[in-house]
Amino acid sequence: MTVCTLPSRGTTNYHAGVAAEDIVARRYASGGQPLLAKRWRGSRGEIDLVAQDGDGVIFIEVKKSRSHARAASRLTHRQMERIYGAGAEFLATQPKGQLTDVRIDVALVDDMGRVDVIENAYMAA
C-alpha cells in the first residue's frame, strides 16, 4: 500500500523561495543585469542573488510572502549583517575587490509572483 503524504511546510516554503528567486533573477537579466551567482555561500553566510551592474555588483535579498508588506517585515538586521559579511567575501573574487561598486537590493515577491524591488534598500550604519 502506498501512502500519499503532503509536502512539509518547510519543503513548500523552500520551493516557493526558489521559484521567487528565479522570477527575480529573470527580471534583473531582462533589465541588462545578468546573474553572477545564485545562493552564493561564503563562510559568513549566503546571498540569495548576485547580479552584474556594469563594473559593479548588486547583492539581492529575495523575500517571498503573501504580500509585499509581509515579505518586507521578514527582513531582519541579522540577515543584512549576513549579507554584508558574505558580500565582503564575494568581493574578494572580483577584479576590483573591495573597491567594486556595490548596491544591496531587496526584492519582495507576493503570492501572485509580482515583484517589487527596493534598490539600495540597506546601507551600512
C-alpha positions, -999 to 999 in steps of 0.1 A, spaced: 0 0 0 13 35 -9 7 63 14 3 97 -1 18 125 20 17 162 16 50 181 15 60 196 48 57 233 52 95 237 51 97 219 18 68 240 3 85 272 16 118 261 1 103 256 -33 84 288 -32 116 306 -23 135 290 -52 107 300 -76 107 336 -62 145 338 -68 140 325 -104 114 352 -110 137 379 -96 168 367 -115 149 368 -148 137 404 -140 173 416 -134 186 397 -165 159 412 -187 169 446 -174 205 441 -186 219 429 -152 228 393 -157 231 369 -128 266 362 -115 256 339 -87 226 322 -71 226 313 -34 263 322 -32 277 309 0 308 321 19 319 313 54 298 342 68 265 333 51 246 332 19 235 359 -6 203 349 -25 213 365 -58 243 385 -72 238 404 -104 263 423 -126 257 461 -129 283 474 -153 316 471 -134 297 468 -101 276 441 -84 242 440 -69 235 418 -38 199 409 -38 179 396 -8 147 379 -20 118 379 4 86 359 -5 53 361 13 16 365 8 21 403 3 49 427 -3 43 443 31 45 409 49 77 400 29 93 433 39 85 427 75 106 395 74 138 412 67 159 413 98 190 432 109 208 399 113 201 389 77 215 422 65 247 417 86 250 382 69 247 399 35 275 423 45 298 396 56 292 373 27 293 402 4 328 412 16 339 376 8 323 377 -26 340 410 -35 373 392 -29 365 373 -61 361 405 -82 388 423 -102 385 455 -81 380 436 -48 366 458 -21 367 488 -44 339 473 -65 307 494 -67 281 476 -47 243 480 -42 221 460 -19 186 455 -32 156 437 -16 132 420 -39 98 414 -25 77 387 -41 40 382 -33 18 351 -38 9 362 -73 45 364 -84 45 402 -85 79 417 -77 87 450 -60 124 458 -60 138 483 -34 171 495 -47 198 505 -22 175 491 5 201 489 31 233 508 37 259 504 65 254 525 96 
